[in-house]
Amino acid sequence: MKRPVIFFDWDGTIADSMPLCIGEIRLALERMGLPVPPVERLMACNGPTYEESVAVLGLPEERGAEFLRLRKEAEMELVPQVQQFFPGIRDMLDELRTFADLAIVSNGLQEYLELSSRVLGVEDCFIRLQAHIPGKNKAEALALLLDELKPDRCVMVGDRLGDIDAGKANGILTVAACYGFGNDAEYAQADYQAATVADMTLLLKKLLA
């Protein structure tokens, strides 16, 4: 019998990466000699793709490629110093992988996911680290994984509407990580909600064990 698969978003679901997001964008903009917007604008870049963050920040189009290059450099520089879990995540992953395969579906870059998982010591927890695929949204990336893995039972877990929409577009159960970076309106769109990491662990065991 196939093991169920739990698809997790990374930022805001597994990693408490807001300090990293703010730090890397601030550093990139400073290196470009551009003013740093208010922190709320920086925080809004945690969730969208890297390309989308150019518009979120209102940067000149002609400097978009430079920003993306410098943001990536800053991110890889800061991950070992700043990247962190939400409390209880490591215990949750260890418990869930006793009965399910775990996979990441993220809007982050592949190098970022690989470095983060290595820094946090969870390389062995996931059967796949699926990064953003240029030209495809998260629903399409998830569809490719579902077609490859063909799980009998699965669920999509995330903190933003894009994660929930990805699961619904593929006809699978969705769980909102309400401890993440979304809002109540986004969380309400999911089939289930988990207020804490401990609640998430219990809910996923109930749904799939």
C-alpha positions, -999 to +999 in steps of 0.1 A: +000+000+000+013+034-009+022+059+018+002+091+018+020+123+008+019+156+026+028+186+004+041+215+024+048+251+014+081+262+028+081+299+038+055+306+065+047+269+069+079+251+077+104+280+079+098+312+099+116+331+071+102+366+075+134+379+091+154+364+062+130+379+036+133+414+051+170+412+055+178+399+020+156+425+003+170+453+024+205+443+017+199+439-021+183+474-023+211+490-003+236+474-026+217+489-056+217+523-040+179+524-038+157+535-009+144+508+013+105+508+016+087+504+049+089+470+065+053+462+056+062+464+019+092+441+024+070+416+043+046+415+014+073+399-007+073+367+014+049+345-006+050+358-041+076+346-066+109+364-069+098+379-102+065+391-086+085+408-058+098+434-083+063+447-089+054+444-052+083+467-043+075+491-072+111+488-086+119+503-121+115+475-146+149+481-161+165+473-127+145+441-121+171+417-133+198+434-111+175+432-081+168+395-086+205+387-089+214+407-058+184+394-038+195+358-046+231+366-035+219+382-003+196+353+005+223+327+001+246+348+022+220+352+050+204+318+052+231+302+074+228+332+098+191+339+099+170+309+086+149+293+113+120+269+120+087+278+136+088+262+171+080+225+170+085+220+133+113+195+136+093+173+160+063+175+137+083+164+106+098+135+126+064+123+137+046+127+104+073+109+083+067+077+102+035+072+082+037+096+053+061+109+026+068+146+029+074+170+000+080+207-004+062+228-031+076+263-029+079+296-048+115+297-036+146+290-057+161+254-057+194+266-043+176+283-015+155+253-005+186+230-006+207+253+015+179+259+040+171+222+044+209+216+049+213+244+074+182+233+094+192+196+092+161+183+075+176+170+042+164+135+051+128+145+058+116+153+023+113+131-008+112+162-029+121+199-027+101+213-056+112+249-063+094+275-084+093+265-120+097+296-143+065+302-162+044+279-140+024+288-109+022+266-077-009+248-089+009+237-120+040+226-101+019+206-077+001+190-106+034+178-120+043+162-087+010+145-083+013+131-118+048+117-109+040+104-074+004+093-080-004+092-043-036+075-031-041+100-003-025+135+000-030+170+014-016+204+006-005+225+036+004+262+034-001+296+049-011+317+018-040+317-006-017+305-034-010+273-015-047+267-008-056+275-044-029+251-056-044+222-036-080+230-046-070+233-083-057+198-081-087+184-062-069+176-029-075+185+007-060+217+020-049+228+054-041+264+064-010+269+086-026+297+106+006+304+125+022+316+092+022+348+072-013+348+058-045+363+071-079+351+083-095+356+049-069+334+033-070+307+060-108+305+057-105+293+021-088+260+033-107+228+041-091+227+075-072+252+097-044+246+122-037+274+147-004+260+159+023+235+148+010+210+175-025+214+161-011+208+126+006+175+137-026+162+153-048+172+123-026+157+097-023+124+116-061+123+118-066+131+081-040+106+068-029+081+094 
